[in-house]
Amino acid sequence: MNTAITLESMRADIARMLHEDPVDIADDDNLMDLGLDSMRTMTLASRWRDAGAAIEFSEMALNATLQHWWSLVRLSLPR
């Protein structure tokens, strides 16, 4: 992945996994309730790590919201 990770790019990645429109994914939605399973979550974690984020599935599982995941990614990206 050659593009920078942003909140909106993460939202788009999640929406693609769920076959939804990104506008339908709110920052505080429980993504597991929307249908995101653990395999897809691991795929997202791997994709975002490949793009430079230090994020782990175990951290993501603690709070399955875009808001939480973005806070993890944002803290790990180079400034």
C-alpha positions as CSV (number, residue, x, y, z in Angstrom):
1,M,0.0,0.0,0.0
2,N,1.6,3.2,-1.1
3,T,-0.9,5.7,0.3
4,A,-0.9,7.2,3.8
5,I,-3.3,5.8,6.3
6,T,-6.1,8.3,7.2
7,L,-9.3,8.0,9.2
8,E,-11.2,8.0,5.9
9,S,-9.0,5.4,4.2
10,M,-9.5,3.1,7.2
11,R,-13.3,3.8,6.9
12,A,-13.1,2.9,3.2
13,D,-11.2,-0.3,3.9
14,I,-13.7,-1.4,6.5
15,A,-16.6,-0.6,4.3
16,R,-15.1,-2.7,1.5
17,M,-14.8,-5.6,3.8
18,L,-18.4,-5.2,4.8
19,H,-19.7,-4.4,1.3
20,E,-21.1,-1.2,2.6
21,D,-20.9,2.5,1.7
22,P,-18.2,4.3,3.8
23,V,-20.8,6.9,4.9
24,D,-22.7,4.1,6.7
25,I,-19.7,3.4,9.0
26,A,-19.8,5.8,11.9
27,D,-16.7,6.4,14.1
28,D,-18.4,4.8,17.1
29,D,-20.2,1.9,15.5
30,N,-19.4,-1.5,16.9
31,L,-17.9,-3.1,13.8
32,M,-18.5,-6.6,15.0
33,D,-22.2,-5.8,15.2
34,L,-22.0,-4.6,11.6
35,G,-20.6,-8.0,10.5
36,L,-16.9,-7.6,10.7
37,D,-15.5,-11.0,11.9
38,S,-12.1,-11.8,13.3
39,M,-10.6,-13.0,10.0
40,R,-11.4,-9.8,8.3
41,T,-10.2,-7.8,11.2
42,M,-6.8,-9.6,11.0
43,T,-6.7,-8.9,7.3
44,L,-7.2,-5.2,8.0
45,A,-4.5,-5.2,10.7
46,S,-2.1,-6.8,8.3
47,R,-3.0,-4.3,5.5
48,W,-2.5,-1.3,7.9
49,R,0.8,-2.8,9.2
50,D,2.0,-3.1,5.7
51,A,1.2,0.6,5.3
52,G,3.3,1.5,8.3
53,A,1.0,1.3,11.3
54,A,2.0,-0.6,14.4
55,I,-1.3,-2.2,15.1
56,E,-2.2,-5.6,16.5
57,F,-5.3,-7.6,16.3
58,S,-5.4,-8.0,20.1
59,E,-5.5,-4.2,20.5
60,M,-8.2,-3.9,17.9
61,A,-10.3,-6.6,19.6
62,L,-10.5,-4.6,22.9
63,N,-12.8,-2.0,21.3
64,A,-14.1,-2.8,17.8
65,T,-14.8,0.8,16.7
66,L,-13.2,2.9,14.0
67,Q,-12.6,5.6,16.5
68,H,-10.5,3.2,18.7
69,W,-8.6,1.7,15.8
70,W,-7.8,5.2,14.4
71,S,-6.4,6.2,17.8
72,L,-4.1,3.2,17.7
73,V,-3.0,3.8,14.2
74,R,-2.5,7.6,14.6
75,L,-0.2,7.1,17.6
76,S,1.9,4.6,15.7
77,L,2.5,6.6,12.5
78,P,5.6,8.5,12.0
79,R,5.2,12.3,12.5
